[in-house]
Amino acid sequence: MFPSSEECASRVLEVVPLVIRAIRAEMRRHRTPDISVSQFRTLAFINQYPGASLSEVAEFIGLTLPSMSRMVEGLVARDLVRRETHPRDRRRLTLSLTQQGLAMLKTARAATQRFLAERLAASSASERAVVAQAMLLLKPLFACDNGEPARPSPAGTRRVRP
């Protein structure tokens, strides 16, 4: 008998937080000590959405616009983030990672991936195939917002839905 969607949901709620906690701990271990977790998450968001606005990053991180502005100012001062005027709207700033910011993020991600690979190595090849298949199934279900893919708008500060 196949598990119901409720049983699947229960298993996801049981396991995913454990995986996320391990990933976060490993990512934290590989960031420089002078970067906070919020700053690190900001770098990751900007990497995923180059050209994102301050408002988009603030919404994702859960900070007010003034707080996010101060945080980004610090990241700019450390040469981790580049802040530029939007090419079509002078009032809007866009954010992107510098080479140093990208290098920091890549180092932490690679180390975290090695950590996860070491953990998964204890599984059999068939078990890893099941995990890989489950990730392929879950990605489109959760890579969206209210059933529609969400992404920062390249022309404004609001998220748009295709």
C-alpha positions in Angstrom: 0.0 0.0 0.0 1.2 3.5 -0.9 1.5 6.2 1.8 -1.2 8.9 1.7 -0.2 12.5 1.1 -0.7 13.1 4.9 1.8 10.3 5.7 4.3 11.8 3.2 3.8 15.3 4.7 4.5 13.9 8.1 7.7 12.2 6.9 8.8 15.4 5.2 8.1 17.4 8.4 10.1 14.9 10.4 13.2 14.7 8.1 13.6 18.0 6.2 14.2 20.1 9.3 17.1 17.7 10.3 18.6 18.1 6.8 18.2 21.9 6.9 19.8 22.1 10.3 22.8 20.0 9.1 23.1 22.2 6.0 22.9 25.4 7.9 25.5 24.3 10.5 27.9 23.2 7.8 27.4 26.5 5.8 28.0 28.5 9.0 31.2 26.5 9.6 32.6 27.6 6.2 31.7 31.3 6.3 34.1 33.8 7.6 33.5 34.6 11.3 32.8 38.3 10.6 29.8 37.4 8.4 26.5 36.8 10.2 24.1 34.1 9.0 21.7 36.8 7.7 24.5 38.3 5.7 25.4 34.9 4.4 21.8 34.3 3.4 21.8 37.7 1.7 24.8 36.7 -0.4 23.1 33.4 -1.4 19.9 35.2 -2.4 21.8 37.8 -4.5 23.7 35.0 -6.1 20.5 33.3 -7.1 18.9 36.5 -8.2 21.6 38.9 -9.6 20.2 42.3 -10.0 17.8 41.9 -7.1 16.6 45.0 -5.4 17.1 45.9 -1.8 13.4 45.4 -1.2 13.4 41.9 -2.7 16.4 40.9 -0.5 14.8 42.5 2.6 11.5 40.5 2.0 13.4 37.2 1.6 15.6 37.8 4.7 12.7 39.2 6.8 14.3 42.6 7.6 13.0 46.1 7.3 14.3 48.1 4.4 16.4 50.4 6.6 18.0 47.3 8.4 18.6 45.6 5.0 20.1 48.8 3.7 22.6 48.9 6.6 23.5 45.3 6.1 24.1 45.7 2.4 26.2 48.8 3.1 28.4 46.6 5.3 28.7 43.9 2.6 29.5 46.6 0.0 32.2 48.0 2.3 33.7 44.5 2.6 33.7 44.2 -1.2 31.3 41.2 -1.1 28.3 43.0 -2.8 28.2 45.5 -5.6 25.4 48.1 -5.6 24.6 49.7 -8.9 21.9 52.0 -10.3 19.3 50.2 -12.4 19.9 50.9 -16.1 16.3 52.0 -16.8 15.3 53.4 -13.4 17.8 55.7 -11.6 15.8 55.5 -8.4 16.3 51.8 -8.1 19.5 50.0 -7.0 20.4 46.5 -8.1 22.6 44.2 -6.2 25.1 41.6 -7.4 28.0 39.7 -5.9 31.6 40.7 -6.3 34.2 38.1 -7.2 35.1 37.9 -3.5 31.5 37.5 -2.5 31.0 34.7 -5.1 34.2 33.0 -4.0 33.1 33.0 -0.3 29.7 31.5 -1.3 31.2 28.9 -3.6 33.7 27.8 -0.9 31.0 27.3 1.7 28.6 25.5 -0.8 31.4 23.1 -2.0 32.3 22.2 1.6 28.6 21.7 2.4 28.1 19.5 -0.6 31.2 17.4 0.4 29.7 17.1 3.9 26.3 15.9 2.5 28.1 13.5 0.1 30.0 12.0 3.1 26.7 11.5 5.0 25.0 10.0 1.9 27.9 7.6 1.3 26.7 5.5 4.2 23.6 4.6 2.0 23.5 2.0 -0.6 23.5 3.0 -4.3 19.8 2.1 -4.5 19.0 4.2 -1.5 20.9 7.1 -2.9 18.9 6.7 -6.1 15.7 6.9 -4.1 16.9 10.1 -2.4 17.9 11.6 -5.7 14.5 10.7 -7.2 12.7 12.2 -4.2 14.6 15.5 -4.6 13.7 15.6 -8.3 10.0 15.1 -7.4 10.0 17.7 -4.5 11.9 20.4 -6.3 9.0 21.5 -8.7 6.5 21.2 -5.9 8.4 23.6 -3.6 10.3 25.8 -6.0 7.2 27.9 -6.4 4.9 30.3 -4.6 1.2 29.5 -4.5 1.5 27.1 -7.4 3.2 29.6 -9.6 7.0 30.1 -9.9 8.0 33.3 -8.2 11.0 35.4 -9.1 12.2 38.9 -8.4 11.0 41.3 -11.1 13.9 42.6 -13.2 12.0 45.8 -13.8 10.7 46.6 -10.3 10.8 45.6 -6.6 7.8 43.4 -6.5 7.8 39.7 -7.3 6.1 38.7 -10.5 4.4 35.6 -11.5 4.6 34.4 -15.1 
